[in-house]
Amino acid sequence: MAPTLQGLDHIHVFVTNRASAEEWYARVMGLQRDAKFESWTTDRGPLTIGNVSGTVHLALFERPIEKCRSVIAFNTTSAEFLAWQTHLTKVFGRIIEAVDHDLAWSLYFTDPDGNPFEITSYEYQSLKSVIGQPGV
């Protein structure tokens, strides 16, 4: 039997320009530079960004674009899911449609380097009653 894991620590994300990626992640997802990892922000090392509570960490590595086969998915409540849908629609200037997975709802988008992201809520019934309504 494998030892237990405490949680997801961080995810490596490859970007072509860390400075512009840092601005994008701050504007779109509210993620900010984590000062305690500043010493890692070297030529080849990551720029670590995260949320205010310290529960989400992304390590931005500046590298050439490669085809990404993984999706980084974040979980949220139904109320926050709707807030994310409104926010992402405003940021991207187009409607970000909710995808019905029968047990969950998801929003999909990519960063400027093509890295795919998903915002998911398992509060399915709560969202089912409002998704697709005018203004949602």
C-alpha positions in Angstrom: 0.0 0.0 0.0 1.3 3.4 -0.9 1.9 6.1 1.7 -0.9 8.8 1.9 -0.6 12.1 0.2 -1.6 15.4 2.0 -2.7 17.2 -1.2 -1.6 18.7 -4.4 1.5 20.9 -3.8 2.0 22.7 -7.2 1.6 22.3 -10.9 4.3 23.1 -13.5 3.0 25.3 -16.2 5.2 26.1 -19.3 4.9 29.7 -20.7 6.8 31.6 -23.3 7.1 34.8 -21.3 6.9 34.6 -17.5 6.4 38.4 -17.1 3.4 38.5 -19.4 2.1 35.2 -17.9 2.4 36.6 -14.4 0.2 39.5 -15.4 -2.3 37.3 -17.2 -2.7 34.9 -14.2 -3.1 37.8 -11.8 -5.8 39.5 -14.0 -7.7 36.4 -15.0 -7.3 34.1 -12.0 -6.2 36.4 -9.2 -3.0 34.5 -8.6 0.0 36.5 -7.3 3.7 36.0 -6.9 4.6 34.0 -3.8 7.6 35.8 -2.2 8.7 32.8 -0.2 9.7 31.1 -3.4 11.4 34.2 -5.0 14.9 32.6 -4.8 13.7 29.9 -7.3 12.9 32.6 -9.9 16.1 32.1 -11.8 16.9 31.7 -15.5 15.5 28.1 -15.7 13.7 28.0 -12.3 10.0 28.6 -11.8 8.1 31.8 -10.9 5.7 30.5 -8.2 2.3 32.1 -8.1 -0.7 31.3 -5.9 -4.0 32.3 -4.4 -4.3 34.4 -1.2 -5.1 31.4 1.1 -2.0 29.5 -0.2 -4.0 26.5 -1.3 -3.2 26.9 -5.0 0.3 27.1 -6.4 1.5 27.2 -10.0 5.2 27.1 -11.0 5.6 29.1 -14.2 8.6 27.9 -16.2 9.7 29.9 -19.3 10.0 27.4 -22.1 9.1 27.1 -25.8 5.5 26.2 -26.5 4.7 22.5 -26.5 1.4 20.7 -27.0 -0.1 20.3 -23.6 -2.1 17.1 -22.9 -3.1 17.8 -19.4 -5.8 20.0 -18.0 -5.5 21.9 -14.7 -8.8 21.7 -12.9 -9.9 23.7 -9.9 -13.0 22.9 -7.7 -15.4 25.6 -6.4 -18.8 26.0 -5.0 -21.9 26.6 -7.1 -22.0 30.3 -6.2 -18.3 30.8 -7.0 -18.8 28.8 -10.2 -21.3 31.3 -11.5 -19.0 34.2 -10.4 -16.2 32.5 -12.4 -18.4 32.2 -15.4 -19.3 35.9 -15.3 -15.6 36.8 -14.7 -14.2 34.7 -17.5 -16.9 35.9 -19.9 -15.9 39.5 -19.1 -12.1 38.8 -19.3 -12.3 36.9 -22.6 -15.0 39.0 -24.2 -17.1 36.0 -25.1 -19.5 33.7 -23.3 -17.8 30.9 -21.5 -20.4 28.1 -21.7 -20.9 25.7 -18.8 -20.4 22.1 -19.8 -22.8 19.6 -18.2 -21.0 16.4 -17.0 -24.2 15.0 -15.3 -22.4 14.9 -11.9 -20.6 18.2 -12.2 -20.5 21.4 -14.3 -17.3 22.7 -15.8 -15.9 25.9 -17.5 -13.0 25.5 -19.9 -10.4 28.0 -21.1 -6.8 28.3 -22.0 -4.0 30.7 -21.1 -2.2 32.6 -23.9 0.3 29.7 -24.3 -2.4 27.2 -24.8 -2.3 25.6 -21.3 -5.8 24.3 -20.7 -7.8 25.0 -17.5 -11.1 23.9 -16.0 -13.2 25.3 -13.2 -15.5 22.6 -11.8 -18.4 22.4 -9.3 -19.9 19.2 -8.0 -22.9 21.2 -6.6 -24.7 19.9 -9.7 -28.4 20.3 -8.8 -27.8 23.8 -7.4 -26.3 24.9 -10.7 -28.7 22.9 -12.9 -31.6 25.1 -11.8 -29.8 28.3 -13.0 -27.5 27.4 -15.9 -29.0 28.3 -19.2 -31.2 31.0 -17.6 -31.1 34.5 -19.3 -28.1 36.4 -17.9 -26.3 33.3 -16.6 
